[in-house]
Structures are given as structure tokens and as C-alpha cells.
């Protein structure tokens, strides 16, 4: 796989593999598997389309007047991509050997969700976030960098004010 990627470095797909590798928690094999499952990224216009393609969207059970109360992942999409996203989420919420979080923003989010939800539901929420991050990396064609929500909000408001002026 390394030889194939090295031989086609000028292609868009290989550039996207390298961009996904910039996310801490995604190695070479994860990035190649994910891009192999996604294929042509231009087919996705929103993160929701990517969630549905991976099978991370909620499965709503209803018929007529009956509305089911139990909501789970649909799992209708790519099993391999869902497994890669799951692995990336697990690595993101884990700790380094020195006790620091590998991705402090996602770990804090996970721990906050664990206070009110079961652990697997919280992990599903982190998978959703990871999928959002993958979509943003591929859409913007920028390497991943960890930004706290407060900093992200400041950058967003600053950009919004610059556009309005």
C-alpha cells in the first residue's frame, strides 16, 4: 500500500490520505481505508451525507401513529469506515503514557457526555465529532489542528465581522 501511495503522490486521493493522517489517532492504514471507502469526496456536500454514508445516522423506528422511543445508529453504511471512525474516536479520548489526553477537546467532550449518558452513547457522540472533523479536513484541504471551542468561536466571530465590514 505504501508503494501504491508513493507512486501516486500527485493524485488528489493521496493528498487527502495525508490530510487525514494529520489527525492524531489516524494512522496510514486508517487514512487509506477511510479514503478507499469514501472514494470521490466531492460527492458529499454536507457532513450529514457523510454520516449517513458511514451509517452513523440515527435509525428512527415509526409506522403510522407509532413512534419508537429507542434510537440507535442505523449501521446501513460502510462497516469498514464505521470501524475506522470508531478506532479514531477511541484513540482520541485515550491518554498518553504521561497521563495527558491525546485530544483534550474530544476527551473533555466525552467525559461531559458520560455524566448524563452511557459510555457507548458518549462514544457514538465522539464518533460523530470525528466524522465532522474528517469532513472539515477534506473540505478545507487543511491539516488538522486542535482548537478549543472558545478559540474556535473567537475565530468564527472575527471572520464573521471581517465579512460584514
VMD Tcl script that builds the backbone (N, CA, C; Angstrom):
set m [mol new atoms 495]
animate dup $m
set s [atomselect $m all]
$s set {name element resname resid chain x y z} {
  {N N UNK 1 A 0.831 -1.194 0.000}
  {CA C UNK 1 A 0.000 0.000 0.000}
  {C C UNK 1 A 0.871 1.252 0.000}
  {N N UNK 2 A 1.971 1.173 0.774}
  {CA C UNK 2 A 2.889 2.321 0.786}
  {C C UNK 2 A 3.442 2.586 -0.605}
  {N N UNK 3 A 3.788 1.521 -1.336}
  {CA C UNK 3 A 4.336 1.684 -2.684}
  {C C UNK 3 A 3.308 2.310 -3.618}
  {N N UNK 4 A 2.047 1.879 -3.509}
  {CA C UNK 4 A 0.989 2.450 -4.350}
  {C C UNK 4 A 0.786 3.932 -4.045}
  {N N UNK 5 A 0.777 4.268 -2.783}
  {CA C UNK 5 A 0.574 5.664 -2.389}
  {C C UNK 5 A 1.760 6.513 -2.849}
  {N N UNK 6 A 2.981 6.002 -2.655}
  {CA C UNK 6 A 4.168 6.752 -3.064}
  {C C UNK 6 A 4.229 6.942 -4.574}
  {N N UNK 7 A 3.749 5.960 -5.328}
  {CA C UNK 7 A 3.767 6.046 -6.787}
  {C C UNK 7 A 2.745 7.053 -7.316}
  {N N UNK 8 A 1.708 7.348 -6.526}
  {CA C UNK 8 A 0.638 8.255 -6.982}
  {C C UNK 8 A 0.525 9.493 -6.109}
  {N N UNK 9 A 1.658 10.037 -5.686}
  {CA C UNK 9 A 1.638 11.167 -4.751}
  {C C UNK 9 A 0.966 12.418 -5.299}
  {N N UNK 10 A 0.924 12.577 -6.609}
  {CA C UNK 10 A 0.348 13.791 -7.177}
  {C C UNK 10 A -1.169 13.732 -7.324}
  {N N UNK 11 A -1.787 12.595 -7.010}
  {CA C UNK 11 A -3.237 12.489 -7.139}
  {C C UNK 11 A -3.944 13.115 -5.933}
  {N N UNK 12 A -5.169 13.500 -6.157}
  {CA C UNK 12 A -5.978 14.140 -5.112}
  {C C UNK 12 A -6.271 13.177 -3.966}
  {N N UNK 13 A -6.495 11.904 -4.280}
  {CA C UNK 13 A -6.807 10.909 -3.265}
  {C C UNK 13 A -5.654 10.744 -2.276}
  {N N UNK 14 A -4.429 10.717 -2.769}
  {CA C UNK 14 A -3.264 10.543 -1.904}
  {C C UNK 14 A -3.062 11.788 -1.035}
  {N N UNK 15 A -3.322 12.961 -1.599}
  {CA C UNK 15 A -3.228 14.195 -0.804}
  {C C UNK 15 A -4.237 14.152 0.342}
  {N N UNK 16 A -5.424 13.627 0.063}
  {CA C UNK 16 A -6.444 13.513 1.100}
  {C C UNK 16 A -6.050 12.489 2.157}
  {N N UNK 17 A -5.351 11.432 1.761}
  {CA C UNK 17 A -4.861 10.440 2.722}
  {C C UNK 17 A -3.890 11.115 3.685}
  {N N UNK 18 A -2.984 11.926 3.157}
  {CA C UNK 18 A -2.017 12.621 4.011}
  {C C UNK 18 A -2.705 13.625 4.942}
  {N N UNK 19 A -3.763 14.277 4.451}
  {CA C UNK 19 A -4.500 15.223 5.293}
  {C C UNK 19 A -5.171 14.493 6.466}
  {N N UNK 20 A -5.768 13.348 6.197}
  {CA C UNK 20 A -6.424 12.589 7.270}
  {C C UNK 20 A -5.389 12.081 8.261}
  {N N UNK 21 A -4.197 11.735 7.777}
  {CA C UNK 21 A -3.128 11.278 8.669}
  {C C UNK 21 A -2.710 12.358 9.662}
  {N N UNK 22 A -2.966 13.629 9.350}
  {CA C UNK 22 A -2.592 14.714 10.262}
  {C C UNK 22 A -3.441 14.694 11.534}
  {N N UNK 23 A -4.596 14.014 11.505}
  {CA C UNK 23 A -5.440 13.874 12.683}
  {C C UNK 23 A -4.792 12.874 13.621}
  {N N UNK 24 A -4.540 13.288 14.864}
  {CA C UNK 24 A -3.897 12.389 15.821}
  {C C UNK 24 A -4.897 11.301 16.189}
  {N N UNK 25 A -4.560 10.087 15.847}
  {CA C UNK 25 A -5.464 8.967 16.043}
  {C C UNK 25 A -5.735 8.257 14.735}
  {N N UNK 26 A -5.311 8.869 13.635}
  {CA C UNK 26 A -5.462 8.243 12.325}
  {C C UNK 26 A -4.079 7.935 11.778}
  {N N UNK 27 A -3.782 6.670 11.632}
  {CA C UNK 27 A -2.517 6.269 11.038}
  {C C UNK 27 A -2.666 6.103 9.541}
  {N N UNK 28 A -1.623 5.589 8.926}
  {CA C UNK 28 A -1.621 5.409 7.475}
  {C C UNK 28 A -2.728 4.457 7.038}
  {N N UNK 29 A -2.851 3.328 7.722}
  {CA C UNK 29 A -3.845 2.324 7.342}
  {C C UNK 29 A -5.274 2.860 7.514}
  {N N UNK 30 A -5.501 3.589 8.594}
  {CA C UNK 30 A -6.830 4.178 8.817}
  {C C UNK 30 A -7.163 5.189 7.723}
  {N N UNK 31 A -6.198 6.038 7.393}
  {CA C UNK 31 A -6.430 7.072 6.384}
  {C C UNK 31 A -6.695 6.455 5.012}
  {N N UNK 32 A -5.909 5.439 4.647}
  {CA C UNK 32 A -6.106 4.775 3.352}
  {C C UNK 32 A -7.452 4.059 3.324}
  {N N UNK 33 A -7.800 3.367 4.412}
  {CA C UNK 33 A -9.079 2.658 4.466}
  {C C UNK 33 A -10.249 3.627 4.353}
  {N N UNK 34 A -10.154 4.737 5.062}
  {CA C UNK 34 A -11.227 5.725 5.043}
  {C C UNK 34 A -11.393 6.336 3.655}
  {N N UNK 35 A -10.273 6.712 3.032}
  {CA C UNK 35 A -10.372 7.304 1.703}
  {C C UNK 35 A -10.788 6.262 0.660}
  {N N UNK 36 A -10.408 5.013 0.882}
  {CA C UNK 36 A -10.869 3.958 -0.017}
  {C C UNK 36 A -12.372 3.772 0.054}
  {N N UNK 37 A -12.931 3.937 1.245}
  {CA C UNK 37 A -14.383 3.826 1.418}
  {C C UNK 37 A -15.118 5.073 0.919}
  {N N UNK 38 A -14.528 6.251 1.156}
  {CA C UNK 38 A -15.174 7.489 0.717}
  {C C UNK 38 A -15.118 7.606 -0.797}
  {N N UNK 39 A -13.959 7.311 -1.374}
  {CA C UNK 39 A -13.801 7.449 -2.821}
  {C C UNK 39 A -13.725 8.903 -3.210}
  {N N UNK 40 A -14.658 9.348 -4.057}
  {CA C UNK 40 A -14.680 10.738 -4.522}
  {C C UNK 40 A -15.371 11.604 -3.477}
  {N N UNK 41 A -14.588 12.423 -2.776}
  {CA C UNK 41 A -15.144 13.237 -1.691}
  {C C UNK 41 A -16.089 14.315 -2.206}
  {N N UNK 42 A -15.963 14.724 -3.450}
  {CA C UNK 42 A -16.815 15.801 -3.973}
  {C C UNK 42 A -18.290 15.397 -4.023}
  {N N UNK 43 A -18.586 14.122 -3.822}
  {CA C UNK 43 A -19.983 13.661 -3.808}
  {C C UNK 43 A -20.717 14.094 -2.542}
  {N N UNK 44 A -19.966 14.506 -1.501}
  {CA C UNK 44 A -20.573 14.880 -0.227}
  {C C UNK 44 A -20.568 16.398 -0.083}
  {N N UNK 45 A -21.755 16.973 0.082}
  {CA C UNK 45 A -21.866 18.420 0.232}
  {C C UNK 45 A -22.016 18.843 1.688}
  {N N UNK 46 A -22.384 17.904 2.558}
  {CA C UNK 46 A -22.565 18.243 3.968}
  {C C UNK 46 A -22.094 17.081 4.834}
  {N N UNK 47 A -21.760 17.369 6.092}
  {CA C UNK 47 A -21.344 16.290 6.984}
  {C C UNK 47 A -22.438 15.252 7.196}
  {N N UNK 48 A -23.701 15.656 7.141}
  {CA C UNK 48 A -24.802 14.716 7.336}
  {C C UNK 48 A -24.808 13.626 6.268}
  {N N UNK 49 A -24.419 13.984 5.049}
  {CA C UNK 49 A -24.348 12.980 3.990}
  {C C UNK 49 A -23.253 11.962 4.287}
  {N N UNK 50 A -22.141 12.452 4.853}
  {CA C UNK 50 A -21.044 11.550 5.213}
  {C C UNK 50 A -21.454 10.644 6.379}
  {N N UNK 51 A -22.193 11.195 7.365}
  {CA C UNK 51 A -22.687 10.381 8.493}
  {C C UNK 51 A -23.561 9.238 7.969}
  {N N UNK 52 A -24.471 9.580 7.057}
  {CA C UNK 52 A -25.385 8.581 6.520}
  {C C UNK 52 A -24.621 7.546 5.702}
  {N N UNK 53 A -23.604 7.974 4.973}
  {CA C UNK 53 A -22.814 7.052 4.166}
  {C C UNK 53 A -22.057 6.057 5.046}
  {N N UNK 54 A -21.622 6.525 6.211}
  {CA C UNK 54 A -20.922 5.649 7.150}
  {C C UNK 54 A -21.883 4.848 8.018}
  {N N UNK 55 A -23.155 5.219 8.044}
  {CA C UNK 55 A -24.133 4.528 8.882}
  {C C UNK 55 A -24.135 5.036 10.309}
  {N N UNK 56 A -23.698 6.270 10.522}
  {CA C UNK 56 A -23.673 6.862 11.857}
  {C C UNK 56 A -24.944 7.644 12.165}
  {N N UNK 57 A -25.852 7.731 11.213}
  {CA C UNK 57 A -27.085 8.488 11.406}
  {C C UNK 57 A -28.064 7.695 12.264}
  {N N UNK 58 A -28.995 8.379 12.936}
  {CA C UNK 58 A -29.947 7.673 13.801}
  {C C UNK 58 A -30.978 6.888 12.989}
  {N N UNK 59 A -31.336 5.716 13.487}
  {CA C UNK 59 A -32.369 4.893 12.865}
  {C C UNK 59 A -33.678 5.170 13.590}
  {N N UNK 60 A -34.587 5.824 12.912}
  {CA C UNK 60 A -35.867 6.183 13.513}
  {C C UNK 60 A -36.862 5.084 13.184}
  {N N UNK 61 A -37.512 4.564 14.209}
  {CA C UNK 61 A -38.494 3.499 14.018}
  {C C UNK 61 A -39.878 4.072 14.269}
  {N N UNK 62 A -40.651 4.212 13.186}
  {CA C UNK 62 A -42.012 4.710 13.325}
  {C C UNK 62 A -42.862 4.151 12.190}
  {N N UNK 63 A -44.131 3.991 12.474}
  {CA C UNK 63 A -45.083 3.497 11.499}
  {C C UNK 63 A -46.471 3.988 11.888}
  {N N UNK 64 A -47.094 4.736 11.017}
  {CA C UNK 64 A -48.412 5.279 11.330}
  {C C UNK 64 A -48.349 6.207 12.529}
  {N N UNK 65 A -49.127 5.887 13.581}
  {CA C UNK 65 A -49.121 6.704 14.797}
  {C C UNK 65 A -48.065 6.249 15.795}
  {N N UNK 66 A -47.427 5.085 15.528}
  {CA C UNK 66 A -46.416 4.559 16.445}
  {C C UNK 66 A -45.089 5.272 16.247}
  {N N UNK 67 A -44.534 5.764 17.345}
  {CA C UNK 67 A -43.203 6.349 17.333}
  {C C UNK 67 A -42.342 5.593 18.327}
  {N N UNK 68 A -41.306 4.944 17.836}
  {CA C UNK 68 A -40.403 4.206 18.709}
  {C C UNK 68 A -39.595 5.154 19.575}
  {N N UNK 69 A -39.283 4.723 20.779}
  {CA C UNK 69 A -38.525 5.576 21.700}
  {C C UNK 69 A -37.045 5.237 21.694}
  {N N UNK 70 A -36.700 4.044 21.250}
  {CA C UNK 70 A -35.306 3.624 21.253}
  {C C UNK 70 A -34.657 4.024 19.922}
  {N N UNK 71 A -33.646 4.875 19.991}
  {CA C UNK 71 A -32.957 5.345 18.795}
  {C C UNK 71 A -31.518 4.860 18.853}
  {N N UNK 72 A -31.045 4.256 17.770}
  {CA C UNK 72 A -29.670 3.787 17.704}
  {C C UNK 72 A -29.088 4.148 16.344}
  {N N UNK 73 A -27.804 3.827 16.144}
  {CA C UNK 73 A -27.170 4.059 14.855}
  {C C UNK 73 A -27.821 3.168 13.805}
  {N N UNK 74 A -27.969 3.701 12.598}
  {CA C UNK 74 A -28.620 2.917 11.549}
  {C C UNK 74 A -27.740 1.767 11.065}
  {N N UNK 75 A -26.445 1.943 11.042}
  {CA C UNK 75 A -25.466 0.946 10.580}
  {C C UNK 75 A -25.781 0.461 9.170}
  {N N UNK 76 A -26.370 1.328 8.356}
  {CA C UNK 76 A -26.678 0.968 6.973}
  {C C UNK 76 A -25.511 1.226 6.040}
  {N N UNK 77 A -24.523 1.967 6.507}
  {CA C UNK 77 A -23.430 2.376 5.635}
  {C C UNK 77 A -22.261 1.423 5.656}
  {N N UNK 78 A -21.105 1.978 5.366}
  {CA C UNK 78 A -19.884 1.205 5.241}
  {C C UNK 78 A -19.398 0.707 6.601}
  {N N UNK 79 A -19.307 -0.610 6.751}
  {CA C UNK 79 A -18.864 -1.217 8.003}
  {C C UNK 79 A -17.397 -0.897 8.273}
  {N N UNK 80 A -16.591 -0.900 7.223}
  {CA C UNK 80 A -15.157 -0.640 7.382}
  {C C UNK 80 A -14.923 0.805 7.814}
  {N N UNK 81 A -15.591 1.749 7.156}
  {CA C UNK 81 A -15.422 3.158 7.509}
  {C C UNK 81 A -15.910 3.423 8.932}
  {N N UNK 82 A -16.999 2.778 9.323}
  {CA C UNK 82 A -17.523 2.961 10.676}
  {C C UNK 82 A -16.531 2.426 11.701}
  {N N UNK 83 A -15.885 1.322 11.386}
  {CA C UNK 83 A -14.885 0.750 12.281}
  {C C UNK 83 A -13.666 1.671 12.396}
  {N N UNK 84 A -13.254 2.271 11.290}
  {CA C UNK 84 A -12.115 3.209 11.311}
  {C C UNK 84 A -12.464 4.437 12.148}
  {N N UNK 85 A -13.665 4.982 11.964}
  {CA C UNK 85 A -14.096 6.150 12.748}
  {C C UNK 85 A -14.160 5.783 14.225}
  {N N UNK 86 A -14.632 4.569 14.541}
  {CA C UNK 86 A -14.705 4.100 15.925}
  {C C UNK 86 A -13.308 4.039 16.540}
  {N N UNK 87 A -12.353 3.508 15.799}
  {CA C UNK 87 A -10.973 3.414 16.285}
  {C C UNK 87 A -10.379 4.803 16.493}
  {N N UNK 88 A -10.629 5.704 15.552}
  {CA C UNK 88 A -10.118 7.076 15.680}
  {C C UNK 88 A -10.712 7.755 16.911}
  {N N UNK 89 A -11.989 7.496 17.182}
  {CA C UNK 89 A -12.643 8.087 18.356}
  {C C UNK 89 A -12.049 7.522 19.645}
  {N N UNK 90 A -11.817 6.203 19.681}
  {CA C UNK 90 A -11.218 5.598 20.864}
  {C C UNK 90 A -9.838 6.161 21.155}
  {N N UNK 91 A -9.036 6.325 20.122}
  {CA C UNK 91 A -7.689 6.870 20.304}
  {C C UNK 91 A -7.765 8.323 20.753}
  {N N UNK 92 A -8.728 9.071 20.221}
  {CA C UNK 92 A -8.854 10.496 20.565}
  {C C UNK 92 A -9.180 10.722 22.027}
  {N N UNK 93 A -9.964 9.821 22.626}
  {CA C UNK 93 A -10.361 10.023 24.022}
  {C C UNK 93 A -9.405 9.360 24.997}
  {N N UNK 94 A -8.407 8.656 24.486}
  {CA C UNK 94 A -7.461 7.967 25.375}
  {C C UNK 94 A -6.386 8.933 25.873}
  {N N UNK 95 A -5.555 8.420 26.775}
  {CA C UNK 95 A -4.485 9.229 27.362}
  {C C UNK 95 A -3.128 8.754 26.872}
  {N N UNK 96 A -2.157 9.662 26.884}
  {CA C UNK 96 A -0.763 9.309 26.614}
  {C C UNK 96 A -0.178 8.619 27.836}
  {N N UNK 97 A 1.048 8.134 27.726}
  {CA C UNK 97 A 1.701 7.463 28.850}
  {C C UNK 97 A 1.926 8.399 30.026}
  {N N UNK 98 A 2.088 9.686 29.746}
  {CA C UNK 98 A 2.319 10.652 30.833}
  {C C UNK 98 A 1.023 11.118 31.490}
  {N N UNK 99 A -0.121 10.631 31.021}
  {CA C UNK 99 A -1.402 10.963 31.644}
  {C C UNK 99 A -2.148 12.098 30.963}
  {N N UNK 100 A -1.522 12.751 29.986}
  {CA C UNK 100 A -2.207 13.827 29.277}
  {C C UNK 100 A -3.103 13.245 28.187}
  {N N UNK 101 A -4.138 13.967 27.836}
  {CA C UNK 101 A -5.086 13.497 26.826}
  {C C UNK 101 A -4.482 13.645 25.432}
  {N N UNK 102 A -4.749 12.679 24.573}
  {CA C UNK 102 A -4.249 12.761 23.194}
  {C C UNK 102 A -4.952 13.872 22.435}
  {N N UNK 103 A -6.243 14.012 22.652}
  {CA C UNK 103 A -7.010 15.118 22.099}
  {C C UNK 103 A -7.843 15.679 23.253}
  {N N UNK 104 A -7.337 16.708 23.941}
  {CA C UNK 104 A -8.028 17.186 25.143}
  {C C UNK 104 A -9.449 17.685 24.891}
  {N N UNK 105 A -9.701 18.251 23.722}
  {CA C UNK 105 A -11.041 18.765 23.426}
  {C C UNK 105 A -12.048 17.619 23.334}
  {N N UNK 106 A -11.700 16.571 22.585}
  {CA C UNK 106 A -12.619 15.433 22.447}
  {C C UNK 106 A -12.734 14.640 23.744}
  {N N UNK 107 A -11.654 14.538 24.508}
  {CA C UNK 107 A -11.711 13.817 25.791}
  {C C UNK 107 A -12.634 14.550 26.768}
  {N N UNK 108 A -12.518 15.874 26.850}
  {CA C UNK 108 A -13.407 16.650 27.716}
  {C C UNK 108 A -14.862 16.486 27.282}
  {N N UNK 109 A -15.098 16.501 25.967}
  {CA C UNK 109 A -16.448 16.315 25.440}
  {C C UNK 109 A -16.987 14.944 25.842}
  {N N UNK 110 A -16.153 13.910 25.710}
  {CA C UNK 110 A -16.547 12.544 26.069}
  {C C UNK 110 A -16.882 12.452 27.557}
  {N N UNK 111 A -16.029 13.009 28.399}
  {CA C UNK 111 A -16.265 12.937 29.846}
  {C C UNK 111 A -17.521 13.702 30.241}
  {N N UNK 112 A -17.790 14.809 29.565}
  {CA C UNK 112 A -19.018 15.575 29.828}
  {C C UNK 112 A -20.248 14.762 29.435}
  {N N UNK 113 A -20.185 14.083 28.279}
  {CA C UNK 113 A -21.299 13.250 27.834}
  {C C UNK 113 A -21.511 12.056 28.762}
  {N N UNK 114 A -20.412 11.507 29.307}
  {CA C UNK 114 A -20.505 10.338 30.194}
  {C C UNK 114 A -21.239 10.657 31.494}
  {N N UNK 115 A -21.321 11.928 31.861}
  {CA C UNK 115 A -22.034 12.302 33.079}
  {C C UNK 115 A -23.535 12.085 32.950}
  {N N UNK 116 A -24.056 12.174 31.721}
  {CA C UNK 116 A -25.503 12.052 31.550}
  {C C UNK 116 A -25.922 10.892 30.642}
  {N N UNK 117 A -24.974 10.262 29.966}
  {CA C UNK 117 A -25.293 9.197 29.013}
  {C C UNK 117 A -24.440 7.972 29.307}
  {N N UNK 118 A -24.857 6.802 28.836}
  {CA C UNK 118 A -23.990 5.615 28.937}
  {C C UNK 118 A -22.720 5.809 28.100}
  {N N UNK 119 A -21.678 5.064 28.439}
  {CA C UNK 119 A -20.380 5.255 27.792}
  {C C UNK 119 A -20.423 5.037 26.279}
  {N N UNK 120 A -21.154 4.040 25.828}
  {CA C UNK 120 A -21.195 3.765 24.385}
  {C C UNK 120 A -21.966 4.844 23.635}
  {N N UNK 121 A -22.960 5.439 24.265}
  {CA C UNK 121 A -23.685 6.554 23.647}
  {C C UNK 121 A -22.754 7.763 23.540}
  {N N UNK 122 A -21.965 7.981 24.590}
  {CA C UNK 122 A -20.994 9.078 24.568}
  {C C UNK 122 A -19.936 8.838 23.499}
  {N N UNK 123 A -19.511 7.588 23.344}
  {CA C UNK 123 A -18.534 7.261 22.305}
  {C C UNK 123 A -19.135 7.491 20.916}
  {N N UNK 124 A -20.417 7.193 20.753}
  {CA C UNK 124 A -21.104 7.474 19.488}
  {C C UNK 124 A -21.111 8.959 19.182}
  {N N UNK 125 A -21.271 9.791 20.209}
  {CA C UNK 125 A -21.225 11.246 20.022}
  {C C UNK 125 A -19.824 11.687 19.605}
  {N N UNK 126 A -18.794 11.059 20.173}
  {CA C UNK 126 A -17.418 11.387 19.790}
  {C C UNK 126 A -17.159 10.935 18.351}
  {N N UNK 127 A -17.715 9.781 17.970}
  {CA C UNK 127 A -17.586 9.325 16.578}
  {C C UNK 127 A -18.206 10.339 15.628}
  {N N UNK 128 A -19.313 10.908 16.030}
  {CA C UNK 128 A -19.976 11.934 15.236}
  {C C UNK 128 A -19.058 13.141 15.074}
  {N N UNK 129 A -18.406 13.548 16.154}
  {CA C UNK 129 A -17.463 14.670 16.113}
  {C C UNK 129 A -16.273 14.353 15.208}
  {N N UNK 130 A -15.746 13.130 15.318}
  {CA C UNK 130 A -14.604 12.730 14.492}
  {C C UNK 130 A -14.988 12.776 13.020}
  {N N UNK 131 A -16.202 12.331 12.710}
  {CA C UNK 131 A -16.675 12.374 11.329}
  {C C UNK 131 A -16.788 13.823 10.852}
  {N N UNK 132 A -17.244 14.712 11.736}
  {CA C UNK 132 A -17.276 16.142 11.414}
  {C C UNK 132 A -15.878 16.655 11.110}
  {N N UNK 133 A -14.912 16.251 11.913}
  {CA C UNK 133 A -13.528 16.699 11.737}
  {C C UNK 133 A -12.978 16.196 10.411}
  {N N UNK 134 A -13.226 14.934 10.083}
  {CA C UNK 134 A -12.761 14.371 8.811}
  {C C UNK 134 A -13.373 15.145 7.652}
  {N N UNK 135 A -14.663 15.447 7.739}
  {CA C UNK 135 A -15.316 16.213 6.680}
  {C C UNK 135 A -14.666 17.587 6.535}
  {N N UNK 136 A -14.404 18.264 7.661}
  {CA C UNK 136 A -13.809 19.603 7.614}
  {C C UNK 136 A -12.387 19.558 7.050}
  {N N UNK 137 A -11.615 18.541 7.422}
  {CA C UNK 137 A -10.247 18.404 6.903}
  {C C UNK 137 A -10.274 18.261 5.380}
  {N N UNK 138 A -11.154 17.408 4.878}
  {CA C UNK 138 A -11.218 17.162 3.444}
  {C C UNK 138 A -11.839 18.336 2.691}
  {N N UNK 139 A -12.808 19.005 3.297}
  {CA C UNK 139 A -13.453 20.148 2.646}
  {C C UNK 139 A -12.497 21.326 2.521}
  {N N UNK 140 A -11.804 21.653 3.626}
  {CA C UNK 140 A -10.924 22.816 3.646}
  {C C UNK 140 A -9.540 22.526 3.088}
  {N N UNK 141 A -9.221 21.250 2.939}
  {CA C UNK 141 A -7.904 20.815 2.470}
  {C C UNK 141 A -6.788 21.394 3.330}
  {N N UNK 142 A -7.004 21.346 4.645}
  {CA C UNK 142 A -6.025 21.817 5.624}
  {C C UNK 142 A -5.734 20.701 6.604}
  {N N UNK 143 A -4.517 20.679 7.132}
  {CA C UNK 143 A -4.168 19.696 8.145}
  {C C UNK 143 A -4.911 20.000 9.431}
  {N N UNK 144 A -5.087 18.969 10.239}
  {CA C UNK 144 A -5.828 19.105 11.490}
  {C C UNK 144 A -4.993 19.789 12.549}
  {N N UNK 145 A -5.627 20.676 13.290}
  {CA C UNK 145 A -5.003 21.277 14.468}
  {C C UNK 145 A -6.060 21.360 15.557}
  {N N UNK 146 A -5.633 21.101 16.797}
  {CA C UNK 146 A -6.568 21.107 17.918}
  {C C UNK 146 A -6.855 22.547 18.316}
  {N N UNK 147 A -8.127 22.919 18.283}
  {CA C UNK 147 A -8.564 24.252 18.684}
  {C C UNK 147 A -9.654 24.077 19.731}
  {N N UNK 148 A -9.539 24.799 20.839}
  {CA C UNK 148 A -10.571 24.722 21.867}
  {C C UNK 148 A -11.852 25.366 21.340}
  {N N UNK 149 A -13.004 24.991 21.859}
  {CA C UNK 149 A -14.254 25.592 21.389}
  {C C UNK 149 A -14.281 27.117 21.555}
  {N N UNK 150 A -13.661 27.617 22.628}
  {CA C UNK 150 A -13.633 29.067 22.851}
  {C C UNK 150 A -12.832 29.765 21.756}
  {N N UNK 151 A -11.665 29.217 21.420}
  {CA C UNK 151 A -10.849 29.793 20.353}
  {C C UNK 151 A -11.559 29.706 19.009}
  {N N UNK 152 A -12.235 28.583 18.782}
  {CA C UNK 152 A -12.969 28.409 17.536}
  {C C UNK 152 A -14.070 29.460 17.409}
  {N N UNK 153 A -14.762 29.723 18.512}
  {CA C UNK 153 A -15.829 30.719 18.497}
  {C C UNK 153 A -15.264 32.115 18.231}
  {N N UNK 154 A -14.117 32.434 18.854}
  {CA C UNK 154 A -13.480 33.730 18.607}
  {C C UNK 154 A -13.089 33.885 17.140}
  {N N UNK 155 A -12.489 32.843 16.561}
  {CA C UNK 155 A -12.097 32.886 15.149}
  {C C UNK 155 A -13.313 33.052 14.244}
  {N N UNK 156 A -14.405 32.343 14.584}
  {CA C UNK 156 A -15.625 32.427 13.786}
  {C C UNK 156 A -16.213 33.828 13.830}
  {N N UNK 157 A -16.300 34.399 15.041}
  {CA C UNK 157 A -16.868 35.747 15.177}
  {C C UNK 157 A -15.984 36.802 14.493}
  {N N UNK 158 A -14.673 36.615 14.570}
  {CA C UNK 158 A -13.744 37.535 13.921}
  {C C UNK 158 A -13.909 37.474 12.412}
  {N N UNK 159 A -14.027 36.249 11.858}
  {CA C UNK 159 A -14.224 36.083 10.423}
  {C C UNK 159 A -15.565 36.644 9.995}
  {N N UNK 160 A -16.586 36.479 10.836}
  {CA C UNK 160 A -17.915 36.984 10.533}
  {C C UNK 160 A -17.919 38.517 10.492}
  {N N UNK 161 A -17.185 39.137 11.430}
  {CA C UNK 161 A -17.095 40.591 11.471}
  {C C UNK 161 A -16.298 41.115 10.260}
  {N N UNK 162 A -15.269 40.378 9.854}
  {CA C UNK 162 A -14.470 40.792 8.696}
  {C C UNK 162 A -15.295 40.752 7.427}
  {N N UNK 163 A -16.190 39.764 7.304}
  {CA C UNK 163 A -17.032 39.656 6.118}
  {C C UNK 163 A -18.054 40.779 6.100}
  {N N UNK 164 A -18.609 41.109 7.267}
  {CA C UNK 164 A -19.641 42.150 7.353}
  {C C UNK 164 A -19.068 43.547 7.085}
  {N N UNK 165 A -17.796 43.752 7.382}
  {CA C UNK 165 A -17.185 45.082 7.219}
  {C C UNK 165 A -16.833 45.393 5.792}
}
mol reanalyze $m
mol bondsrecalc $m
mol representation Tube
mol addrep $m
